[in-house]
Each structure stands twice: as structure tokens, then as C-alpha cells.
């Protein structure tokens, strides 16, 4: 999966595919690359409200992504399960997602039938997918 606005580097998709094709990783259900936030180019050298707003948004996203990548994911990896692969840039093994994981992922699109609790859960449908892969019977 690649979100709109995500720009993979020239070899990033190949790196994900190589990892998934490695015989030692046959039990891996999904893999993700590290996401970077690009700093917006501000045309003016002077300090304007727009340049401060763009800079604040950049640093806020940057800190959130880095904390998630280096702290949360590293800690979760100690237990052999990462609770969410970032939907912005990830790859899943078809055998891992076919059936219930994929059905649960797309259930999030049926917003009219959700209870408030389900609506909250499916704000992060990629998190639901990862949990479904973990609990999938026989895998």
C-alpha cells in the first residue's frame, strides 16, 4: 500500500519485495519502510505566518513519525509483532491477508453500518489488518 503523497525512493519497493522473498522470512505477514517527512520549501526569507505554519507542521509530523518508528516499533518488535504497519508505505504477503484480514480491512469502508466503537476502531484500519494477520487461524 502506498498513500497518496508518499514518494518512494528508487529502490524502496524492491527492498520490501526482497525482504518478503527471502526464504528466512516466510513467516512474515507484512513489512514497511521508514517514512520521511519532507520539509516544505518556503519561498520567502522573511518570517511570515505561512512559513511558520508550514515549519510547525513539518516538525510536528517529523517528531511523531520518528518517535513511532524508533521507539514504538522497536519496542513492539521485541515481542515479534508490530501492531500497525504504516499504511503510507507497506507490503503484505497475500497468504497472510487473504480471507478474514482483508475482509476486516474493507469492512472499515462500510461506515453507515458501524457502531461508534467500530467507527473509532476503523480510523486505523491498517491496525485492524495487522491484528487479524496475527490471529489468523493456521498461520
BAFI-3210 file (N, C-alpha, C; in Angstrom, 3 decimals, decimal comma, padded with zeros to 6 digits):
// residues 139
n [1|2|3|4|5|6|7|8|9|10|11|12|13|14|15|16|17|18|19|20|21|22|23|24|25|26|27|28|29|30|31|32|33|34|35|36|37|38|39|40|41|42|43|44|45|46|47|48|49|50|51|52|53|54|55|56|57|58|59|60|61|62|63|64|65|66|67|68|69|70|71|72|73|74|75|76|77|78|79|80|81|82|83|84|85|86|87|88|89|90|91|92|93|94|95|96|97|98|99|100|101|102|103|104|105|106|107|108|109|110|111|112|113|114|115|116|117|118|119|120|121|122|123|124|125|126|127|128|129|130|131|132|133|134|135|136|137|138|139]
n.u [000,854|000,502|000,181|-001,493|000,571|002,810|006,149|008,057|011,543|013,949|014,713|013,192|010,751|011,653|013,371|011,551|010,206|012,341|012,956|010,588|010,715|012,878|013,966|014,184|012,281|009,670|007,554|006,770|004,231|003,858|005,551|007,260|008,486|010,695|009,283|009,676|009,390|008,971|010,503|008,805|009,426|010,055|009,388|009,975|012,440|011,881|010,251|007,174|003,662|002,676|005,041|005,923|003,793|003,929|006,439|006,039|004,107|005,638|007,721|006,164|004,967|007,323|008,529|006,515|006,477|009,130|009,322|007,430|008,579|011,214|010,922|008,328|007,919|010,320|010,177|007,833|008,705|010,355|008,640|007,898|005,836|004,411|002,167|000,940|001,437|002,610|000,199|000,935|003,164|003,708|003,902|002,122|001,996|000,301|-000,813|-001,050|-002,957|-005,268|-008,715|-010,121|-008,465|-008,342|-011,051|-011,862|-010,350|-011,534|-014,068|-014,059|-014,700|-017,449|-019,073|-021,641|-022,840|-021,503|-021,046|-020,538|-018,186|-016,989|-016,581|-014,613|-012,564|-011,990|-010,773|-008,153|-007,595|-005,486|-004,245|-006,148|-005,967|-003,342|-003,649|-005,555|-004,039|-002,204|-003,827|-004,886|-006,166|-004,248|-001,941]
n.v [-001,168|002,193|005,401|008,284|010,896|009,845|009,311|006,988|006,031|005,285|002,591|001,554|000,042|-002,297|-003,182|-003,870|-005,982|-007,799|-008,443|-009,757|-011,936|-013,374|-016,518|-017,000|-015,413|-016,314|-016,534|-013,999|-011,623|-009,034|-006,012|-002,904|000,242|002,881|006,002|009,255|012,739|015,393|018,508|021,522|023,803|027,110|030,058|032,730|034,619|035,981|035,937|034,726|034,268|032,075|030,679|029,988|028,391|026,230|025,229|024,483|022,452|020,622|019,934|018,873|016,592|015,251|014,660|013,022|010,823|009,868|009,204|007,177|005,343|004,746|004,263|003,129|001,021|-000,405|-001,310|-002,897|-004,822|-006,388|-008,234|-009,660|-008,784|-006,182|-003,697|-002,066|-001,602|001,090|002,536|004,262|003,333|000,223|-003,403|-006,393|-009,928|-012,022|-014,524|-014,116|-012,085|-012,792|-013,704|-013,467|-011,247|-009,394|-009,025|-007,811|-005,479|-004,153|-003,891|-001,621|000,359|000,446|002,578|003,387|001,307|001,025|000,837|003,326|002,505|000,711|002,495|004,130|002,223|001,580|003,835|003,438|001,378|-000,120|-000,997|-002,788|-004,701|-005,722|-006,913|-008,873|-010,465|-011,502|-013,117|-014,940|-018,067|-021,036|-019,928]
n.w [000,000|-000,783|000,238|-001,080|-002,031|-000,893|-001,620|-002,894|-002,690|-005,291|-004,969|-002,917|-002,963|-004,139|-002,112|-000,083|-001,360|-001,780|000,863|001,633|-000,080|000,807|001,879|004,640|005,767|005,514|007,306|007,804|007,772|006,866|005,837|006,272|005,112|006,229|006,938|005,721|006,368|004,254|004,270|003,784|001,125|001,644|000,059|000,683|002,466|004,714|007,925|007,916|008,678|007,227|006,590|009,145|009,952|008,113|008,784|011,472|011,167|009,700|011,591|013,644|012,417|011,760|014,271|015,349|013,521|013,758|016,506|016,579|014,784|015,777|018,526|019,335|017,372|017,580|020,226|020,123|018,305|019,848|020,895|018,736|017,112|015,342|015,915|014,036|010,645|008,857|006,840|004,862|003,514|002,865|002,650|002,167|002,665|000,460|001,230|003,930|004,231|002,842|003,020|006,246|007,330|005,140|004,642|007,043|006,881|004,671|005,688|007,110|005,293|005,082|006,381|007,213|008,596|010,976|014,512|017,099|018,463|016,619|014,507|015,609|015,932|013,250|012,295|012,129|010,092|009,109|011,399|012,356|010,322|010,762|013,300|012,664|010,933|012,747|014,411|012,678|011,858|011,746|010,755]
ca.u [000,000|001,213|-000,768|-001,319|001,536|004,024|007,071|009,114|012,815|014,058|014,883|012,493|009,791|012,462|013,868|010,448|009,973|013,466|012,794|009,486|011,108|013,957|013,443|014,151|011,191|008,402|006,513|006,474|002,975|003,917|006,784|007,092|009,685|010,689|008,649|010,293|008,557|009,749|010,338|008,322|010,299|009,432|009,970|010,436|013,440|011,380|009,419|005,753|002,777|002,610|006,281|005,942|002,789|004,478|007,551|005,471|003,503|006,735|008,381|005,192|004,921|008,637|008,694|005,562|006,942|010,377|009,023|006,743|009,478|012,366|010,597|007,191|008,122|011,434|009,673|006,906|009,475|010,886|007,628|007,651|004,616|004,253|000,705|000,444|002,375|002,051|-000,491|001,549|004,142|003,908|003,619|001,622|002,051|-001,062|-001,274|-001,337|-004,116|-006,497|-009,711|-010,596|-007,787|-008,755|-012,470|-011,917|-009,785|-012,531|-015,257|-013,926|-015,278|-018,901|-019,196|-023,025|-023,262|-020,631|-021,392|-019,487|-016,946|-016,387|-016,119|-013,350|-011,567|-011,617|-009,984|-006,830|-007,893|-004,250|-004,016|-007,077|-005,386|-002,196|-004,156|-006,193|-002,970|-001,626|-004,734|-005,425|-006,047|-003,371|-000,811]
ca.v [000,000|003,474|006,504|009,416|011,842|009,141|009,216|006,012|006,226|004,422|001,168|001,188|-001,041|-003,504|-003,638|-004,564|-007,249|-008,690|-008,928|-010,727|-013,122|-014,087|-017,762|-016,929|-014,533|-016,863|-016,371|-012,571|-011,283|-007,711|-005,267|-001,481|001,061|004,066|007,146|010,554|013,906|016,377|019,885|022,377|024,896|028,418|030,943|033,990|034,531|036,622|035,079|035,026|033,318|030,867|029,910|029,413|027,331|025,088|024,707|023,815|021,212|019,716|019,418|018,045|015,304|014,627|014,101|011,921|009,675|009,334|008,531|005,930|004,399|004,326|003,833|002,201|-000,180|-001,167|-001,980|-003,956|-005,872|-007,280|-009,255|-010,360|-008,295|-004,733|-003,548|-001,419|-001,217|002,351|002,414|005,128|002,598|-001,119|-004,517|-007,560|-011,212|-012,374|-015,641|-013,604|-011,186|-013,282|-014,173|-012,555|-009,946|-008,494|-008,721|-006,835|-004,230|-003,485|-003,613|-000,229|001,258|000,452|003,463|003,554|000,219|000,943|001,410|004,304|001,806|000,237|003,669|004,522|001,190|001,586|005,005|002,874|000,070|-000,878|-001,638|-003,932|-005,694|-006,367|-007,788|-010,018|-011,340|-012,182|-014,115|-015,786|-019,496|-021,870|-019,171]
ca.w [000,000|-000,803|000,333|-001,980|-001,493|-000,493|-002,750|-002,584|-003,374|-006,463|-004,643|-001,684|-003,202|-004,365|-000,812|000,590|-002,068|-001,484|002,233|001,664|-000,848|001,488|002,454|006,097|006,197|005,012|008,317|007,929|007,098|006,267|006,033|005,965|005,037|007,083|006,284|005,980|006,113|003,513|004,748|002,701|000,701|001,825|-000,947|001,259|003,522|005,921|008,773|007,746|009,340|006,406|006,722|010,492|009,978|007,382|009,567|012,652|010,698|009,355|012,782|014,365|011,732|011,845|015,613|015,516|012,729|014,302|017,768|016,247|014,118|016,559|019,880|019,361|016,558|018,149|021,426|019,702|017,627|020,894|021,127|017,475|016,453|015,263|015,925|012,819|009,595|008,359|005,560|003,870|002,719|003,399|001,745|002,880|001,970|000,082|002,063|005,269|004,290|002,203|003,975|007,300|007,439|004,062|004,871|008,134|006,376|003,832|006,495|007,525|004,294|005,247|007,531|007,639|009,484|012,160|015,810|017,435|018,807|015,364|013,756|016,215|015,621|011,848|011,932|011,845|009,508|008,959|012,696|012,358|009,414|011,424|014,344|012,004|010,443|013,904|014,980|011,614|012,187|010,928|010,202]
c.u [000,895|000,155|-000,474|-000,384|002,813|004,891|008,166|010,406|012,950|014,183|014,055|011,489|010,534|012,992|012,779|010,211|011,093|013,357|011,714|009,852|012,241|013,383|013,360|012,998|009,821|007,252|006,112|005,221|002,998|005,210|006,525|008,435|009,574|010,136|009,395|009,279|009,432|009,436|009,891|009,319|009,539|010,153|010,617|011,450|012,910|010,435|007,964|004,941|002,730|003,880|006,379|004,962|003,311|005,598|007,049|004,851|004,584|007,344|007,443|005,108|006,235|008,829|007,767|006,025|008,191|010,152|008,366|007,714|010,559|012,023|009,489|007,483|009,276|010,976|008,747|007,652|010,104|009,930|007,242|006,407|004,591|002,773|000,146|001,610|001,811|001,471|000,105|002,510|004,408|003,540|003,173|001,797|000,606|-001,617|-001,675|-002,623|-005,380|-007,439|-010,095|-009,824|-008,224|-010,214|-012,614|-011,402|-010,840|-013,838|-015,233|-014,530|-016,793|-019,275|-020,635|-023,453|-022,435|-021,302|-020,318|-018,146|-016,235|-015,841|-014,780|-012,247|-011,070|-011,041|-008,574|-007,032|-006,639|-003,863|-004,905|-006,495|-004,234|-002,652|-004,796|-005,150|-002,392|-002,511|-005,312|-005,138|-005,119|-002,179|000,109]
c.v [001,224|004,564|007,553|010,406|011,180|008,957|008,219|006,353|005,155|002,942|000,701|000,056|-002,355|-004,054|-004,382|-005,935|-008,250|-009,273|-010,006|-012,016|-013,918|-015,349|-017,758|-016,099|-015,032|-016,701|-014,905|-012,249|-009,938|-007,016|-003,815|-000,797|002,229|005,238|008,411|011,647|014,925|017,770|020,756|023,486|026,202|029,393|032,187|033,739|035,133|035,674|035,521|033,981|032,007|030,028|029,280|028,252|026,077|024,435|023,950|022,490|020,188|019,096|018,547|016,664|014,551|013,943|012,907|010,678|009,044|008,624|007,184|004,906|003,868|003,824|002,783|000,906|-001,035|-001,935|-003,141|-005,114|-006,840|-008,439|-009,997|-009,918|-006,783|-004,475|-002,862|-001,161|000,054|002,194|003,288|004,368|001,235|-002,166|-005,695|-008,801|-011,650|-013,502|-015,167|-012,787|-011,745|-013,861|-013,094|-011,243|-008,944|-008,083|-007,671|-005,474|-003,457|-003,227|-002,158|000,765|001,407|001,280|003,613|002,488|000,120|001,511|002,470|003,647|001,308|001,398|004,141|003,522|001,325|002,910|004,570|001,464|-000,766|-001,567|-002,884|-005,052|-006,433|-007,314|-009,039|-010,994|-012,159|-013,328|-015,063|-017,265|-020,208|-021,146|-018,709]
c.w [000,000|-000,782|-000,726|-001,303|-001,009|-001,723|-002,393|-003,311|-004,458|-006,133|-003,447|-001,874|-003,422|-003,045|-000,037|-000,038|-001,793|-000,080|002,298|000,929|-000,205|002,139|003,986|006,644|005,761|006,002|008,512|007,120|006,417|006,623|005,639|005,895|005,997|006,296|006,681|005,675|005,409|004,021|003,586|002,383|000,831|000,918|-000,325|002,368|004,827|006,670|008,632|008,497|008,563|006,549|008,107|010,592|009,279|008,171|010,799|012,260|010,367|010,610|013,625|013,741|011,879|013,203|015,811|014,763|013,339|015,636|017,504|015,683|015,058|017,963|019,869|018,608|017,079|019,388|021,051|019,045|018,630|021,161|019,851|016,741|016,488|015,036|014,689|011,866|008,987|006,964|004,476|002,969|003,342|002,353|002,605|002,016|001,702|000,961|003,457|005,317|003,664|003,255|004,966|007,418|006,373|004,223|005,969|007,690|005,568|004,561|006,972|006,545|004,440|006,473|008,044|008,643|010,765|013,401|016,116|017,780|017,551|014,555|014,299|015,874|014,186|011,373|011,574|011,296|009,276|010,275|012,819|011,495|010,097|012,526|013,736|011,446|011,598|014,392|013,933|011,925|011,217|010,335|011,303]
res [x|x|x|x|x|x|x|x|x|x|x|x|x|x|x|x|x|x|x|x|x|x|x|x|x|x|x|x|x|x|x|x|x|x|x|x|x|x|x|x|x|x|x|x|x|x|x|x|x|x|x|x|x|x|x|x|x|x|x|x|x|x|x|x|x|x|x|x|x|x|x|x|x|x|x|x|x|x|x|x|x|x|x|x|x|x|x|x|x|x|x|x|x|x|x|x|x|x|x|x|x|x|x|x|x|x|x|x|x|x|x|x|x|x|x|x|x|x|x|x|x|x|x|x|x|x|x|x|x|x|x|x|x|x|x|x|x|x|x]
***
